[in-house]
Amino acid sequence: MTEYTTVSIPKDLAARVEETIEGTSFSSTSDLVRFLLRSIVIQHQREGQLSEAEFEEIAQQLRDLGYLQ
């Protein structure tokens, strides 16, 4: 059985995520966050580690999508 933990995000960000996932295959904010984190971890594992430039590129993409400020 998989155990879970809670991650807190600001309510205004959660509302923006809910708007963003409308009409997608993501059924919840948690689904999207799991997908994004899994993607970052998989990329990191494949490449050994993320360079500062790669990390910044991912962070900028998340900012552009409204997930980071």
VMD Tcl script that draws the C-alpha trace (Angstrom):
set ca {
  {0.00 0.00 0.00}
  {1.35 3.43 -0.95}
  {1.63 5.97 1.83}
  {1.06 9.66 1.14}
  {2.09 12.97 2.62}
  {0.58 16.41 2.30}
  {2.12 19.30 0.38}
  {0.73 22.76 0.97}
  {0.34 25.38 -1.73}
  {-1.33 28.78 -1.53}
  {-5.08 28.73 -2.21}
  {-4.76 31.22 -5.07}
  {-2.27 28.90 -6.76}
  {-4.55 25.91 -6.19}
  {-7.39 27.82 -7.86}
  {-5.17 28.64 -10.84}
  {-4.15 24.99 -11.11}
  {-7.79 23.89 -11.05}
  {-8.52 26.29 -13.93}
  {-5.46 25.04 -15.80}
  {-6.35 21.35 -15.55}
  {-9.94 21.79 -16.76}
  {-10.36 19.70 -19.88}
  {-7.14 17.73 -19.32}
  {-6.55 14.20 -18.12}
  {-5.61 15.51 -14.67}
  {-8.47 15.00 -12.26}
  {-7.01 17.04 -9.40}
  {-4.25 19.38 -8.33}
  {-2.60 16.41 -6.64}
  {-2.53 14.50 -9.95}
  {-0.77 17.38 -11.67}
  {1.73 17.92 -8.85}
  {2.57 14.21 -8.78}
  {3.08 14.26 -12.55}
  {5.34 17.32 -12.43}
  {7.43 16.04 -9.53}
  {7.73 12.58 -11.08}
  {8.89 14.17 -14.35}
  {11.57 16.21 -12.60}
  {12.77 13.23 -10.54}
  {12.89 10.94 -13.61}
  {14.87 13.54 -15.55}
  {17.25 13.93 -12.63}
  {17.74 10.17 -12.30}
  {18.34 9.74 -16.03}
  {20.95 12.48 -16.19}
  {22.56 11.84 -12.83}
  {21.76 15.33 -11.65}
  {20.20 18.50 -12.93}
  {22.53 21.30 -13.85}
  {21.73 24.74 -12.51}
  {20.65 25.77 -16.03}
  {18.30 22.78 -16.35}
  {16.82 23.47 -12.93}
  {16.28 27.13 -13.85}
  {14.68 26.12 -17.17}
  {12.21 23.86 -15.35}
  {11.55 26.55 -12.74}
  {10.91 29.12 -15.48}
  {8.49 26.78 -17.23}
  {6.63 26.29 -13.95}
  {6.58 30.07 -13.39}
  {5.23 30.59 -16.92}
  {2.46 28.12 -16.13}
  {1.72 29.96 -12.89}
  {2.88 27.20 -10.53}
  {5.77 29.22 -9.10}
  {6.05 32.88 -8.31}
}
mol new
graphics top color blue
foreach p $ca { graphics top sphere $p radius 0.5 }
foreach p [lrange $ca 0 end-1] q [lrange $ca 1 end] { graphics top cylinder $p $q radius 0.2 }
display resetview
